């Protein structure tokens, strides 16, 4: 099997490997490690899904531990090139999680196409915490509900709509097909959430959107293909489709607003 077309067993092996690496690197600082996203909900698509992990630590990362984790992730990517860019990890302290409503959390993040980064996670991060609490699976440590505070669906939906409004600004004139695919599929998932009151995977939301908006079905299918092959073929020039993608993003953001 070539490219990113890996069976679930391969994904599970990667999860075990990165979990062990994180646990060995963080040592006694590790409170809990949680599997989130499509793998946790049973919606993992071997063609395109990422592996999403939440790592909760006893205290905020020291500069030394951050450096060791960055090195570990770099070595992991070198050893697992097929999964480069498909393992996303959030590191946050248990104290920051406990005080989410009082102040932004300081998190360290490994995400697609970005270096190890420090982020101030304000109220807009309800888009991450809500599904993590409701579907996250503990790989190490206590249940996720013991460390991630509860929040309402209304807070989550508001964060989803806010993210959808901002997303159109990220579709630049030179956005790659991969970036455009992310925008299209994220908008499908966001609108599904706003209309149906629950989060689902991008691929399920895309299928729903194709049926609900048949005039956009071709673009959505094209986005699925772009996302599927993002890491195993050279990226084409996206300038021929960026205007259409912007129209799609604008329409779906407006529909999400009107679903209030």
N, C-alpha and C positions, 0 to 999 in steps of 0.2 A: 504494500500500500504506500502510495507516494504523497508528497506534499503534506497538507494538514488533514488528510482523510485518515484519521486514526480511530481505531475502535475504542469504546469506553475503557477497556482494560488498560490501554496505553495511558489514557488520562488519569486513571486511578494510580498507576505506577508513578506518574509525574507528581501527583498530589502527595503520595507517600514520601517521595524523594525530597520535595521542597519542604514538607512539614518537618522531616527529620533535620534538614539543614537549618531551618529557622529555630527549631528547639535547641539544637546543639550550639547555635550562635548566641541565642538570648539567654540560655541557661536558667538560673534562678529568677531572672527578671520576668519570665513568661508566666502570665496568669491564665491565658486561654488562647486557643487558635481555632478559628471557625471557618468552615466552608460555606460560602455564600453564592449568590447568583444562580445561573441556570443549572449548575451541577447539583446544587442543594435542592432545587425545586423539581428536578427530574426532567428539565427541558433542555439539557445539554445537547448541542448539535455538533457532532464531530467535525463538520466542515468549517465552522466559523466561531464557535463559542470560546470565550476566555474562561480561565480558571480564576475565581475570585476568592481571596482569603482575607480575613480580618484577624489581626494579631493584637491582643490586649496585653499590655505590659504593666508591671507594678508601679513603675515611675516613667516619666518622660525619658526618651532616649538620650543618653549621653552622647557626646561627640565621638567618643571611642567606639561605642556600640553601633552608632549610625555608620561609621566608617567600615566596621567589620561586616555589617549587614549589606552595605553597598557592594563590598568585595564579594561576598557570598552570592548575591544575586547576579553579579557579572560572571562569576565562575559557573553558576548554574545555567545561565543562558549560553555560555560557550560550550558546556557539556550537553546541552539539549537544544540545538539550533532549531529544530522543528517547532519548539514551543517558545522561541524568542518572541517577545511581544504579546504572548497570550497568557501570561501569568500576572495577575494584578494583585498587589498586596497593600493593605493599609495597616500601619502601625500606630497605635494610640494608647495612651496610658489609661488605667482604670479611673484615675481621678478626673481626667479630662472628660471621659464619658459620663461620669456621675454629675458633672456640672455643666452639661450641654446647654441647659436653659439659662444659665447665668453668664456664660462667656463662651467665645469660640474655642473649639478644641484645637490643639496643635498636633498635627498628624504628619507622619512620614509616609510617602506614597511611591509605590512602583506601579506605573501604568503604561499603557500601550504608547510606544513612540516617545516616551519621556524619560529623563534620567531620574534617579532617586532624588526626591524633592520634599521640602518642608512646606506644608500648606496650613493656612488658618481656616478651619472648617466651621463656618457660622450656621445660621438657621437653614440655609439652602441645602445643607448636608443631610437634612431629613430624608432626602431622596436616597441616601445610602443607609442610614440607621434604621429606618422603618422596615424595609424588606430584610435587613440583616437580623433584626430581632424576631421577625415573624417566620422566617424560613431558614435561618442559619443553623448549621449542624456543627456541634462541638467535636473537633478532632482531638483536642487536648483541653482539659480544664472543665469548669462548670458549664451548665447550660447557658446559651447566649443571653437568655432573659435575665440572668443574674448579673450581667455586666453592661448590657446595652439598655438604657432607660426606655420606657414605653413612650409612645407619641401617638397622636390621633391620625386617622387616615386623612382628615382635612389638612393637617400640617404637611403630610406627605404629598397630597395632591397639589397643594399650593407651591411646594418646592418643584414639583414636576412641571407645572405650568410656567413657573419662572425660568426654569432651565430651558424649556422649549422656546420661550421668547428670546432668550440670549443666543440660542444655537444658530439662528440665521446669520448672526454676525461672524460666525466661524467658517461659513462657506465663502471663502475668499475667491478672487478671480482665478487663483492658481491652486485651488483645492484639488487634491488628487482624487481619483475615483474611490480610493479607500476612505478618505475623509468624507466624501459625498455619501458613500454607502452608510457610514456611521450616522450622518445627519438624517438620512431618509429612514433608516430602521429605528433610530432612537425616537423620531417623531411618531412613527407608527405605534411604538410601545407606549409613548406618553399619552397619545390620544386614547388608546385602548384603556389605559389606567383611568383616565378622566371620565370616560363614558361608562365603563363597566365596574369601576370601583375596586379594582384589584390589579396588582402588577403581574405581568406575564413576560415570557421570554420575547426577544426581538423577533424570532422566527414565527412564533405563534401570532404575535401582533401583526406581522407583515401579511400573513395569510388572511387574517381578518380584514385588514385594510384593503387588500386586493379585491375581496368580495364586496366590501362596503363602498369602495370608490373605484369602479372598474376602469375609469378613464386614467387612473394612476397606476393600474396593475402592471403595465409594461415597465415603468420606471422602478417600481418596487422590486420586480423580478430582476431587473438589471442591477439594482443595489445588492441584492442577495448574491448574485454572481460576482460582483466586485469584491464583496466582503469575503466570499469563499476563497477567492484566488489572490487576496491582497498580499500574502506573504510568499507565494510560490511562483508568481509571474511578474515581469516588469510592469510597473504602473504606466498606463496610457495617459495621454494628455487629457486632463479633465475639463479643459476650457469649452469643449463642445457641448457639455451637459450642465455646466454650473448654473446657467440661467434657469433652466428647467427645474433643477433641484431647489434653487432659491424660491421659485414659485410654489413648489410643493411644500417646503418648510413654512412659508408664510401662510398658506391656506390651512395647513394642519394646526399651526399655532393659533390661528383665529378660531378654528373649530373647537380647540381645547378651551379657549377663553369663553366661548359661547356655551360650553357644556356645564358651566357653573350653575 
